[in-house]
């Protein structure tokens, strides 16, 4: 189950964020806003829930 505050990994191979891991900020309408942090950049991206997997399930 993916909830705000969960750590998730992008599992959609067609996404440019495939394999990235981030934190869910909010969920609505079948989509999740995921915060990716890395080095000198932060990015908030909205992705379909179907393209995400709970990172703890790996």
Order of alpha helices (4+ residues) and beta strands (2+ residues): beta-beta-beta-beta-beta
